[in-house]
Amino acid sequence: MKSSWLYIVFALLMASIANAQHTKTLDSLLKVYQSQAEDTSKIGTIKLLFDSYLNNNLNEAEKYVIEELELSQKLDYKKGVGMAYLHFGVLDEYRSHLDSAKIDYSKARIIFRDIEHHGLEAVAIRNFAGVEYNLGNYDEALKILDEGIATLNKHSSDSTALIPFYHNKGLIHKFKGNYRIATQQVIKELRILEKLNRPIQKADALNLLASTESIQANYEKSIEYNLEALEVYREFNDKFFEVNVLNDIGLDYYSLENYEQAIAYLGKAIEVNKIIKNQSLKSTVLTNLGNAYAKSNRPSEAINYISKGIETAEKIGAKNKMVEGYNALAAVHAGLNNNNLAISYYSKSIEHINKGGSKANLSNAYKGRSELHARINNHKLAYDDHLYHKQLSDSIYNNTKSQQIGELKTIYETEKKEQQIAMQEKDIAVLEKEAQISYQQKLLLGGGLGLALIVLGLGFYGFHQKVKRNKLEKEKVDAQLAFKKKELTTHALHLAKKNEVLENLKQRVTEIQEKETSSDYRELISTITFDQQDDKHWQSFTQYFEAVHKDFSKNAAQTYPTISKSELRLMALIRMNLSSKEIANILNISGEGIKKARQRLRKKMNLERQDSLETTIAAL
């Protein structure tokens, strides 16, 4: 995926030109520089020399930025001083001196603010946020980006300057797992880009938006956005990101179980990558292609491509890619009943991850090895690996739910701030109108000035008290609604987790029953099945749901009288923006069953292909 932080530094706008024709341009710049008098035009030439040396000779670049600062100070040229500190910050980032970069960007920001050059002030703010991002201080980076947005909204009518702010906020929220907020930020970016002719930036935004949709299992929407981005990357001959997007589309088709399309797009990615020869991309795409062949029941091709992916990853020392390859190869051999060979690959994977790697990959490796140990009757080893898998799985689940609850809290707090701002703006508008009326009354009723002022003062006091009471009442209602939303979300997630645990337990008991026939096992399975289908849980859920979404069921039944009770439950869960996996766990049906249920529901609701099921349900 394309996920780099957008550093758009005003002083570096000429860098691409300087690098494209480096030798010729550099010679020309040096001739101009040597013949110029010490004035602001020479400072402009020094900036371009800094740009030219930045990517190939940092010591020489530093020499020119020092001269830029000294000459600007000598001429008392404030803008030049600010630009010099901005360049010092960039230089420090190139050298990984991030604390020094923060100091330089802070100095630049203060100078640009003092001379009221708010466009450059925003650049300094954005770069400062970039340093916090690279230091892992994501919340601080978001806070600083919001300061930059506020500065631009207050002092500038040019919305194009907001593009990188929204893009970078989207990146951070995606990294934090706040996918809905990330999507909102990218949509803000796209709304601005729609008015401009900036196809590459638009493609980048579409690619980021596609990744957030894919993570939320909205694979068709992800493919739609990535196909649009793919056209742009091909038009501008951007091979690196063409390979990335082809790989992403292939993975989405894989998730949709359309393995032939997945193989087609991943195969195209392999061919395009032969031009740029990027080894990291090669390793990723080869392993993904092998997985697609495995799902298509073509194990020999699967083993061939996955092995090549592992070999490439080993050459570049890409540990996570090696682990993904070992897990994939183990799964293929497990399908061929090469049990001991599959176990050896899972063990290799576990050995690498224990030195530092992904919890998800480690959990998958323990799960796969546990099943293989059970298959060859090594029940003690199977049990041990199963315990490790469950511990990791529960840890991942808890982290995911914590992220989701955190995201809901962020959304609630953001909406509350926006409501407060809207209320303040409304109060200001009312006060301005009152002031205007007061002024007119003074002109018309000069003799009754004192009385008019008293009446106005009393009126304003009464109005202010009313606004204050309304505001307090609104905050109270908002807090109650937020609490009910949290109760509803917690109850739904608990229901999903309960059904998931019961299903796993039922499968395990079924496996044991096949080996040891007993009526006790049948009775236990019946008890579990009864609990999964017990309507009492739904009655409790419905009470929570109706407390938050009043008359939803009534409106749905009136608008769509043919929908069944189970379809009404599905609509309620979609209204909560739960993922397909969570809905499947709650309703106790498969992922494929969810897809079919959604299709039946769309048909009963008479929705066209272009109509959004989620938007239509939300409107109820």
C-alpha positions as CSV (number, residue, x, y, z in Angstrom):
1,M,0.0,0.0,0.0
2,K,1.0,3.6,-0.5
3,S,1.3,5.0,3.0
4,S,4.2,7.5,3.0
5,W,3.8,10.7,5.0
6,L,3.3,13.7,2.7
7,Y,6.0,16.2,3.3
8,I,5.1,19.2,1.1
9,V,7.7,21.8,1.9
10,F,7.3,25.1,0.0
11,A,11.0,25.4,-0.4
12,L,11.3,22.0,-2.1
13,L,8.8,22.6,-4.9
14,M,11.7,22.8,-7.4
15,A,13.5,19.7,-6.1
16,S,12.1,17.3,-8.7
17,I,13.3,19.5,-11.5
18,A,16.7,20.0,-9.9
19,N,17.1,16.2,-9.6
20,A,15.8,15.4,-13.1
21,Q,18.5,17.6,-14.8
22,H,20.9,17.7,-11.9
23,T,24.3,18.4,-13.5
24,K,23.1,20.9,-16.0
25,T,20.9,22.8,-13.5
26,L,23.5,22.8,-10.8
27,D,26.2,24.3,-13.1
28,S,23.7,27.0,-14.1
29,L,22.7,27.8,-10.5
30,L,26.4,28.0,-9.4
31,K,27.2,30.5,-12.2
32,V,24.2,32.7,-11.2
33,Y,25.1,32.4,-7.5
34,Q,28.7,33.5,-8.0
35,S,27.6,36.6,-10.0
36,Q,24.8,37.8,-7.8
37,A,24.9,40.7,-5.3
38,E,23.9,40.0,-1.7
39,D,20.1,40.6,-1.9
40,T,16.9,38.6,-1.6
41,S,17.3,37.2,-5.2
42,K,20.5,35.5,-4.1
43,I,18.7,34.0,-1.2
44,G,16.3,32.4,-3.8
45,T,19.2,30.9,-5.7
46,I,20.7,29.6,-2.4
47,K,17.3,27.8,-1.8
48,L,17.6,26.1,-5.2
49,L,21.2,25.0,-4.5
50,F,20.0,23.5,-1.2
51,D,17.3,21.6,-3.0
52,S,19.9,20.3,-5.6
53,Y,22.3,19.0,-3.0
54,L,19.7,17.6,-0.5
55,N,19.4,14.2,-2.0
56,N,23.0,13.6,-2.8
57,N,25.4,15.6,-0.6
58,L,24.0,16.6,2.8
59,N,27.2,18.4,3.9
60,E,27.1,20.7,0.9
61,A,23.4,21.3,1.4
62,E,24.1,22.3,5.0
63,K,26.7,24.8,3.8
64,Y,24.1,26.6,1.7
65,V,21.4,26.6,4.4
66,I,23.8,28.2,6.8
67,E,24.5,30.9,4.3
68,E,20.8,31.3,3.7
69,L,20.3,32.0,7.4
70,E,23.2,34.4,7.7
71,L,22.4,36.4,4.6
72,S,18.7,36.6,5.6
73,Q,19.6,37.8,9.1
74,K,22.0,40.4,7.6
75,L,19.3,41.8,5.3
76,D,16.7,41.5,8.1
77,Y,14.6,39.4,5.7
78,K,12.2,37.6,8.1
79,K,10.7,35.3,5.5
80,G,14.2,34.1,4.5
81,V,15.1,33.4,8.1
82,G,11.9,31.4,8.5
83,M,12.7,29.4,5.3
84,A,16.3,28.7,6.5
85,Y,14.9,27.2,9.8
86,L,12.4,25.2,7.7
87,H,15.4,23.9,5.6
88,F,17.4,23.1,8.8
89,G,14.4,21.0,9.9
90,V,14.3,19.1,6.6
91,L,18.1,18.5,6.9
92,D,17.8,17.2,10.4
93,E,15.1,14.8,9.3
94,Y,17.3,13.4,6.5
95,R,19.9,12.8,9.2
96,S,17.4,11.3,11.6
97,H,18.0,14.1,14.2
98,L,14.3,14.3,14.9
99,D,14.5,16.3,18.2
100,S,16.5,19.0,16.4
101,A,14.1,19.0,13.5
102,K,11.2,19.8,16.0
103,I,13.2,22.8,17.3
104,D,13.9,24.1,13.8
105,Y,10.2,23.7,12.7
106,S,9.0,25.5,15.9
107,K,11.3,28.5,15.1
108,A,10.1,28.6,11.5
109,R,6.5,28.5,12.7
110,I,6.9,31.4,15.1
111,I,8.6,33.6,12.4
112,F,5.9,32.9,9.8
113,R,3.1,33.6,12.3
114,D,4.7,36.9,13.3
115,I,5.0,38.1,9.7
116,E,1.5,36.7,9.0
117,H,2.5,34.3,6.3
118,H,0.0,31.7,7.3
119,G,0.6,29.4,4.3
120,L,4.2,28.8,5.3
121,E,3.2,28.6,8.9
122,A,0.9,25.7,7.9
123,V,3.9,24.0,6.2
124,A,6.0,24.3,9.4
125,I,3.1,22.9,11.4
126,R,2.6,20.0,9.0
127,N,6.3,19.1,9.0
128,F,6.4,19.2,12.8
129,A,3.4,16.8,12.9
130,G,5.4,14.6,10.5
131,V,8.3,14.4,13.1
132,E,5.8,13.4,15.8
133,Y,4.4,10.7,13.5
134,N,7.9,9.3,12.9
135,L,8.6,9.3,16.6
136,G,5.4,7.2,17.1
137,N,3.5,10.0,18.9
138,Y,0.4,9.6,16.8
139,D,-2.1,11.4,19.1
140,E,0.3,14.4,19.3
141,A,0.7,14.4,15.5
142,L,-3.1,14.5,15.1
143,K,-3.4,17.4,17.6
144,I,-0.8,19.4,15.6
145,L,-2.5,18.6,12.3
146,D,-5.7,20.0,13.7
147,E,-3.9,23.2,14.7
148,G,-2.7,23.5,11.1
149,I,-6.2,23.0,9.8
150,A,-7.5,25.7,12.2
151,T,-4.8,28.1,11.0
152,L,-5.7,27.6,7.4
153,N,-9.4,27.9,7.9
154,K,-9.0,31.1,9.8
155,H,-6.5,32.9,7.5
156,S,-6.8,31.3,4.1
157,S,-9.6,30.7,1.5
158,D,-7.4,28.3,-0.5
159,S,-8.7,24.8,0.4
160,T,-5.9,23.1,-1.6
161,A,-3.5,23.6,1.3
162,L,-5.8,21.4,3.4
163,I,-5.2,18.3,1.2
164,P,-2.0,16.9,2.9
165,F,-3.5,17.6,6.3
166,Y,-6.6,15.4,5.6
167,H,-4.5,12.8,3.9
168,N,-2.0,12.5,6.8
169,K,-4.8,12.4,9.4
170,G,-6.3,9.5,7.3
171,L,-3.0,7.7,7.4
172,I,-2.7,8.0,11.2
173,H,-6.2,6.9,11.9
174,K,-5.9,3.9,9.6
175,F,-2.7,3.0,11.5
176,K,-4.5,3.3,14.8
177,G,-7.4,1.1,13.6
178,N,-9.9,4.0,13.4
179,Y,-11.0,3.0,9.9
180,R,-14.3,5.0,9.9
181,I,-12.5,8.2,10.9
182,A,-9.7,7.5,8.4
183,T,-12.4,7.2,5.6
184,Q,-14.0,10.5,6.7
185,Q,-10.6,12.3,6.4
186,V,-9.8,10.8,2.9
187,I,-13.3,11.8,1.7
188,K,-12.7,15.4,2.8
189,E,-9.4,15.3,0.8
190,L,-11.2,13.8,-2.3
191,R,-13.9,16.5,-2.2
192,I,-11.2,19.2,-2.6
193,L,-9.3,17.2,-5.2
194,E,-12.5,16.7,-7.3
195,K,-12.3,20.4,-8.1
196,L,-8.6,20.3,-9.1
197,N,-6.6,18.7,-11.8
198,R,-4.3,16.7,-9.6
199,P,-4.7,13.1,-10.7
200,I,-1.7,11.5,-8.9
201,Q,-2.8,13.0,-5.5
202,K,-6.4,11.8,-6.2
203,A,-5.1,8.3,-7.0
204,D,-3.1,8.3,-3.7
205,A,-6.3,9.3,-1.8
206,L,-8.4,6.6,-3.6
207,N,-5.7,4.0,-2.8
208,L,-5.8,4.9,0.9
209,L,-9.6,4.9,0.8
210,A,-9.6,1.5,-0.8
211,S,-7.3,0.1,1.9
212,T,-9.7,1.3,4.7
213,E,-12.7,-0.3,2.9
214,S,-10.7,-3.6,2.4
215,I,-9.8,-3.8,6.1
216,Q,-13.5,-3.4,6.9
217,A,-14.3,-6.3,4.5
218,N,-16.0,-4.0,1.9
219,Y,-14.0,-5.7,-0.9
220,E,-16.2,-4.6,-3.8
221,K,-15.9,-1.0,-2.9
222,S,-12.2,-1.4,-2.4
223,I,-11.8,-2.8,-5.9
224,E,-13.9,0.0,-7.3
225,Y,-11.6,2.7,-5.8
226,N,-8.4,0.8,-6.7
227,L,-9.4,0.4,-10.3
228,E,-9.9,4.1,-10.6
229,A,-6.4,4.7,-9.0
230,L,-4.9,2.0,-11.3
231,E,-5.9,4.0,-14.5
232,V,-4.1,7.1,-13.2
233,Y,-0.9,5.2,-12.2
234,R,-0.8,3.6,-15.7
235,E,-1.4,6.9,-17.4
236,F,1.5,8.5,-15.6
237,N,3.7,5.3,-15.9
238,D,4.0,4.9,-12.1
239,K,5.1,1.3,-12.1
240,F,5.8,1.0,-8.4
241,F,2.3,1.9,-7.3
242,E,0.7,0.1,-10.3
243,V,2.2,-3.1,-8.8
244,N,0.9,-2.2,-5.3
245,V,-2.6,-1.6,-6.6
246,L,-2.7,-4.8,-8.8
247,N,-1.6,-6.7,-5.7
248,D,-4.4,-5.1,-3.6
249,I,-7.1,-5.8,-6.2
250,G,-5.9,-9.4,-6.3
251,L,-6.1,-9.8,-2.5
252,D,-9.7,-8.3,-2.6
253,Y,-10.7,-10.9,-5.2
254,Y,-9.1,-13.6,-3.1
255,S,-11.2,-12.5,-0.1
256,L,-14.3,-12.6,-2.3
257,E,-13.3,-16.2,-3.1
258,N,-13.0,-15.3,-6.8
259,Y,-9.6,-17.0,-7.2
260,E,-9.3,-16.9,-11.0
261,Q,-9.6,-13.1,-10.9
262,A,-7.2,-13.0,-8.0
263,I,-4.7,-15.1,-10.0
264,A,-5.1,-12.8,-13.0
265,Y,-4.4,-9.5,-11.2
266,L,-1.5,-11.0,-9.1
267,G,0.0,-12.4,-12.3
268,K,-0.2,-8.9,-13.9
269,A,1.6,-7.5,-10.8
270,I,4.4,-10.0,-11.2
271,E,4.8,-9.0,-14.9
272,V,4.9,-5.3,-14.2
273,N,7.3,-5.8,-11.3
274,K,9.8,-7.4,-13.7
275,I,10.3,-3.8,-15.1
276,I,11.1,-2.2,-11.7
277,K,12.6,-5.3,-10.0
278,N,11.5,-4.4,-6.5
279,Q,12.4,-7.4,-4.4
280,S,10.1,-6.6,-1.5
281,L,7.0,-6.3,-3.8
282,K,8.1,-9.5,-5.6
283,S,8.2,-11.5,-2.4
284,T,4.7,-10.3,-1.3
285,V,3.0,-10.9,-4.7
286,L,4.6,-14.3,-5.2
287,T,3.3,-15.5,-1.8
288,N,-0.2,-14.1,-2.5
289,L,-0.2,-15.7,-5.9
290,G,0.7,-19.0,-4.3
291,N,-2.1,-18.7,-1.8
292,A,-4.6,-18.1,-4.7
293,Y,-3.4,-21.2,-6.5
294,A,-3.7,-23.2,-3.3
295,K,-7.4,-22.2,-3.0
296,S,-7.9,-23.2,-6.6
297,N,-6.8,-26.7,-5.8
298,R,-3.5,-26.4,-7.8
299,P,-1.0,-27.3,-5.1
300,S,2.1,-27.7,-7.3
301,E,1.8,-24.2,-8.6
302,A,1.1,-22.9,-5.1
303,I,4.2,-24.6,-3.7
304,N,6.3,-23.2,-6.6
305,Y,5.2,-19.6,-6.1
306,I,5.3,-19.6,-2.3
307,S,8.8,-21.1,-2.3
308,K,10.0,-18.4,-4.7
309,G,8.4,-15.8,-2.4
310,I,10.2,-17.2,0.6
311,E,13.5,-17.3,-1.3
312,T,13.2,-13.6,-2.3
313,A,12.3,-12.6,1.3
314,E,15.3,-14.5,2.7
315,K,17.6,-12.6,0.2
316,I,16.5,-9.2,1.5
317,G,16.0,-10.3,5.2
318,A,12.3,-9.5,5.2
319,K,11.4,-11.5,8.3
320,N,7.6,-10.9,8.3
321,K,7.4,-11.9,4.6
322,M,9.4,-15.1,5.3
323,V,7.0,-16.0,8.1
324,E,3.9,-15.4,5.9
325,G,5.5,-17.7,3.3
326,Y,6.3,-20.5,5.8
327,N,2.7,-20.4,7.1
328,A,1.3,-20.5,3.6
329,L,3.6,-23.4,2.6
330,A,2.6,-25.3,5.7
331,A,-1.1,-24.9,4.9
332,V,-0.6,-26.3,1.4
333,H,1.4,-29.3,2.6
334,A,-1.3,-29.9,5.3
335,G,-3.9,-30.1,2.6
336,L,-1.7,-32.7,0.8
337,N,-1.5,-34.7,4.1
338,N,2.3,-34.1,4.2
339,N,1.8,-33.7,8.0
340,N,5.4,-33.8,9.3
341,L,6.6,-31.4,6.5
342,A,3.8,-29.0,7.3
343,I,4.6,-29.1,11.0
344,S,8.3,-28.3,10.2
345,Y,7.3,-25.2,8.3
346,Y,4.9,-24.0,11.1
347,S,7.8,-24.6,13.6
348,K,10.1,-22.6,11.3
349,S,7.6,-19.8,11.3
350,I,7.2,-19.8,15.1
351,E,11.0,-19.8,15.6
352,H,11.3,-16.6,13.4
353,I,8.3,-14.8,15.0
354,N,9.5,-15.5,18.6
355,K,12.5,-13.3,17.7
356,G,10.1,-10.4,17.0
357,G,7.1,-10.5,14.7
358,S,3.3,-10.3,14.2
359,K,1.0,-11.8,16.9
360,A,-1.5,-12.7,14.1
361,N,1.1,-14.7,12.2
362,L,2.2,-16.4,15.4
363,S,-1.4,-17.3,16.4
364,N,-2.1,-18.7,12.9
365,A,1.1,-20.8,13.1
366,Y,0.2,-22.3,16.5
367,K,-3.4,-23.0,15.3
368,G,-2.1,-24.8,12.2
369,R,0.5,-26.8,14.1
370,S,-2.1,-27.8,16.8
371,E,-4.5,-29.2,14.2
372,L,-1.6,-31.2,12.6
373,H,-0.5,-32.6,15.9
374,A,-4.1,-33.7,16.6
375,R,-4.3,-35.3,13.2
376,I,-1.3,-37.6,13.9
377,N,-2.5,-38.2,17.5
378,N,0.1,-36.1,19.3
379,H,-2.7,-34.8,21.6
380,K,-0.4,-33.3,24.3
381,L,1.5,-31.2,21.7
382,A,-1.8,-30.4,20.1
383,Y,-3.3,-29.2,23.4
384,D,-0.2,-27.1,24.2
385,D,-0.3,-25.3,20.8
386,H,-4.0,-24.8,21.1
387,L,-3.5,-23.0,24.4
388,Y,-0.9,-20.7,22.9
389,H,-3.2,-20.0,19.9
390,K,-6.1,-19.1,22.2
391,Q,-4.0,-16.8,24.4
392,L,-2.8,-14.9,21.3
393,S,-6.2,-14.9,19.7
394,D,-7.8,-13.5,22.9
395,S,-5.1,-10.8,23.1
396,I,-5.6,-9.8,19.5
397,Y,-9.4,-9.8,20.0
398,N,-9.2,-7.6,23.1
399,N,-6.8,-5.1,21.3
400,T,-9.2,-4.9,18.4
401,K,-12.2,-4.2,20.6
402,S,-10.3,-1.6,22.6
403,Q,-9.5,0.1,19.3
404,Q,-13.1,0.0,18.3
405,I,-14.3,1.4,21.6
406,G,-11.6,4.1,21.4
407,E,-12.7,5.0,17.9
408,L,-16.3,5.3,19.1
409,K,-15.1,7.6,21.9
410,T,-13.1,9.7,19.4
411,I,-16.1,10.0,17.1
412,Y,-18.3,11.0,20.0
413,E,-15.9,13.6,21.3
414,T,-15.3,15.1,17.8
415,E,-19.0,15.4,17.2
416,K,-19.5,17.0,20.6
417,K,-16.7,19.6,19.8
418,E,-18.3,20.3,16.4
419,Q,-21.7,20.8,18.1
420,Q,-20.1,23.2,20.6
421,I,-18.4,25.2,17.8
422,A,-21.7,25.4,15.9
423,M,-23.5,26.6,19.1
424,Q,-20.9,29.2,19.7
425,E,-21.1,30.4,16.1
426,K,-24.9,30.6,16.4
427,D,-24.5,32.6,19.7
428,I,-22.1,35.0,17.9
429,A,-24.5,35.5,15.0
430,V,-27.4,36.2,17.4
431,L,-25.3,38.7,19.4
432,E,-24.2,40.4,16.2
433,K,-27.9,40.7,15.1
434,E,-28.9,42.1,18.5
435,A,-26.1,44.6,18.3
436,Q,-27.3,45.7,14.8
437,I,-30.8,46.1,16.1
438,S,-29.5,48.1,19.1
439,Y,-27.6,50.4,16.8
440,Q,-30.8,51.0,14.7
441,Q,-32.8,51.7,17.8
442,K,-30.2,54.3,18.9
443,L,-30.6,56.2,15.7
444,L,-34.4,56.0,15.7
445,L,-35.0,56.5,19.4
446,G,-32.3,58.8,20.5
447,G,-34.3,60.2,23.4
448,G,-35.1,56.7,24.7
449,L,-31.5,55.4,24.6
450,G,-31.3,54.6,28.3
451,L,-34.5,52.6,28.3
452,A,-33.6,50.8,25.1
453,L,-30.2,49.7,26.6
454,I,-31.9,48.4,29.7
455,V,-34.4,46.4,27.7
456,L,-31.7,45.1,25.5
457,G,-29.6,44.1,28.5
458,L,-32.4,42.3,30.1
459,G,-33.3,40.6,26.8
460,F,-29.8,39.5,26.2
461,Y,-29.5,38.2,29.8
462,G,-32.7,36.2,29.4
463,F,-31.6,34.9,26.0
464,H,-28.2,34.0,27.4
465,Q,-29.8,32.1,30.3
466,K,-32.0,30.3,27.9
467,V,-29.1,29.3,25.7
468,K,-27.2,28.2,28.8
469,R,-30.1,26.0,30.0
470,N,-30.6,24.5,26.5
471,K,-26.9,23.8,26.2
472,L,-26.8,22.0,29.6
473,E,-29.9,20.0,28.7
474,K,-28.4,19.1,25.3
475,E,-25.1,17.9,27.0
476,K,-27.1,15.8,29.4
477,V,-29.1,14.2,26.5
478,D,-25.9,13.7,24.5
479,A,-24.1,12.0,27.5
480,Q,-27.1,9.7,28.0
481,L,-27.2,8.8,24.3
482,A,-23.4,8.2,24.3
483,F,-23.7,5.9,27.3
484,K,-26.6,3.9,25.6
485,K,-24.5,3.6,22.4
486,K,-21.6,2.2,24.4
487,E,-23.9,-0.2,26.2
488,L,-25.4,-1.3,22.9
489,T,-21.9,-1.8,21.3
490,T,-20.6,-3.7,24.3
491,H,-23.7,-6.0,24.3
492,A,-23.4,-6.7,20.6
493,L,-19.7,-7.5,20.7
494,H,-20.2,-9.7,23.8
495,L,-22.9,-11.6,21.9
496,A,-20.6,-12.0,18.9
497,K,-17.7,-13.3,21.1
498,K,-20.1,-15.7,23.0
499,N,-21.3,-17.3,19.8
500,E,-17.8,-17.5,18.4
501,V,-16.6,-19.3,21.6
502,L,-19.7,-21.6,21.6
503,E,-19.1,-22.5,17.9
504,N,-15.4,-23.3,18.5
505,L,-16.4,-25.4,21.5
506,K,-19.1,-27.3,19.5
507,Q,-16.6,-28.1,16.8
508,R,-14.1,-29.4,19.3
509,V,-16.8,-31.6,21.0
510,T,-17.9,-32.9,17.6
511,E,-14.3,-33.8,16.8
512,I,-14.0,-35.7,20.1
513,Q,-17.4,-37.4,19.5
514,E,-16.1,-38.8,16.2
515,K,-13.4,-40.6,18.2
516,E,-15.3,-41.5,21.4
517,T,-19.0,-42.2,20.8
518,S,-21.1,-41.1,23.8
519,S,-24.7,-39.8,24.3
520,D,-23.2,-37.2,26.7
521,Y,-21.4,-35.5,23.8
522,R,-24.7,-35.4,21.7
523,E,-26.5,-33.9,24.7
524,L,-23.7,-31.3,25.1
525,I,-23.8,-30.4,21.4
526,S,-27.6,-30.0,21.6
527,T,-27.3,-27.7,24.7
528,I,-24.7,-25.5,22.9
529,T,-26.9,-25.3,19.8
530,F,-29.9,-24.4,21.9
531,D,-28.0,-21.6,23.6
532,Q,-26.8,-20.3,20.3
533,Q,-30.4,-20.1,19.0
534,D,-31.9,-18.8,22.3
535,D,-34.1,-15.7,21.7
536,K,-33.6,-14.3,25.2
537,H,-30.3,-12.8,24.1
538,W,-32.0,-11.1,21.2
539,Q,-34.8,-9.8,23.5
540,S,-32.1,-8.1,25.6
541,F,-30.2,-6.8,22.5
542,T,-33.5,-5.4,21.1
543,Q,-34.1,-3.4,24.3
544,Y,-30.6,-1.8,24.1
545,F,-31.0,-1.2,20.4
546,E,-34.4,0.5,20.6
547,A,-33.2,2.8,23.4
548,V,-30.6,4.2,21.0
549,H,-32.5,3.9,17.6
550,K,-36.1,4.6,18.6
551,D,-38.8,3.3,16.2
552,F,-36.3,1.7,13.9
553,S,-38.1,-1.7,13.8
554,K,-41.4,0.0,13.4
555,N,-40.3,2.2,10.5
556,A,-38.5,-0.7,8.8
557,A,-41.6,-2.9,9.0
558,Q,-43.8,-0.1,7.7
559,T,-41.5,0.7,4.8
560,Y,-40.7,-2.9,3.9
561,P,-43.6,-5.0,5.1
562,T,-42.3,-8.3,3.5
563,I,-39.1,-8.5,5.6
564,S,-38.8,-11.3,8.1
565,K,-37.9,-11.3,11.7
566,S,-34.4,-12.6,11.0
567,E,-33.9,-9.9,8.2
568,L,-35.0,-7.2,10.7
569,R,-32.2,-8.5,13.0
570,L,-29.7,-8.2,10.1
571,M,-30.8,-4.7,9.4
572,A,-30.3,-3.7,13.0
573,L,-26.7,-5.1,13.0
574,I,-25.9,-3.3,9.7
575,R,-27.3,-0.1,11.2
576,M,-24.6,-0.5,14.0
577,N,-21.9,-0.5,11.3
578,L,-20.6,-4.0,12.5
579,S,-18.3,-5.9,10.3
580,S,-19.5,-9.0,8.3
581,K,-17.5,-11.3,10.6
582,E,-19.1,-9.8,13.8
583,I,-22.6,-10.0,12.2
584,A,-21.9,-13.7,11.2
585,N,-20.9,-14.6,14.8
586,I,-24.0,-12.9,16.3
587,L,-26.4,-14.5,13.9
588,N,-24.5,-17.8,14.1
589,I,-24.2,-18.2,10.3
590,S,-21.2,-18.4,7.9
591,G,-19.6,-15.5,6.0
592,E,-21.2,-16.9,2.8
593,G,-24.5,-17.0,4.6
594,I,-24.2,-13.3,5.4
595,K,-23.5,-12.5,1.7
596,K,-26.7,-14.4,0.6
597,A,-28.7,-12.8,3.4
598,R,-27.6,-9.3,2.3
599,Q,-28.6,-10.1,-1.3
600,R,-32.1,-11.3,-0.2
601,L,-32.5,-8.2,1.9
602,R,-31.5,-5.9,-1.0
603,K,-34.0,-7.7,-3.2
604,K,-36.9,-7.3,-0.7
605,M,-36.0,-3.6,-0.3
606,N,-36.0,-3.2,-4.1
607,L,-32.5,-1.6,-4.2
608,E,-30.7,-1.0,-7.4
609,R,-27.1,-2.1,-7.9
610,Q,-25.8,1.5,-7.3
611,D,-27.9,1.9,-4.1
612,S,-26.1,1.5,-0.8
613,L,-27.7,-1.0,1.6
614,E,-26.0,0.7,4.6
615,T,-27.1,4.2,3.6
616,T,-30.7,3.1,3.0
617,I,-30.9,1.4,6.4
618,A,-29.2,4.4,8.1
619,A,-32.0,6.6,6.7
620,L,-34.6,4.6,8.7
